[in-house]
């Protein structure tokens, strides 16, 4: 396969990028100055060296420690666990200072059209975390108000059912405030706050 085709396939693997957009990226690179291409190359190498994934919540962060600043903070509330789809959702929650507990980044959502994605989600890790955390009082499923989000919520509730039955903790969903089709990443502070306060 040619380098052009390889690059198009590479960009197509990005979330929300189709073949037409991927092709545009490649054409843009083709028209770039050699200095710009070198800078992109250096940034990618730096990204690989300087960015880690937290061993507890699975968010990405700059640094080489095992845990991010949220997971290593002893002042966070261990009794609350917020389950979210992606890193950008966590960043939005932290930026708006709505939640003071712990996070778990799934890395995506279940999809009826892509059943193979289930293996990539951190569902087993979630089960182990919930099972191990004896302080847990509530799990909040803060997933996008989409078909995939609803499907993922139901699946998580199902796999956690044995633990919920044996221990007394609550599993809740974000309440009104998030309209159907809304992604958590793009929600503003008031919408998130209202949805969080009205969780059920």
Secondary structure, 3 states (H helix, E strand, C coil): CCHHHHHHHHHHCCCCCCHHHHHHHHHHHHCCCHHHHHHHHHHHHHHHHHEEECCCCCCEEECCCCCCCCCCCCCCEEEEEEEECCHHHHHHHHHCCCCCEEEEECCCCCCCCCHHHHHHCCHHHHHHHHHHCCCCCEEEECCCCCHHHHHHHHHHHHHHHHHHHHCCCEEEECCCCCCCCCCHHHCCHHHHHHHHHCCC
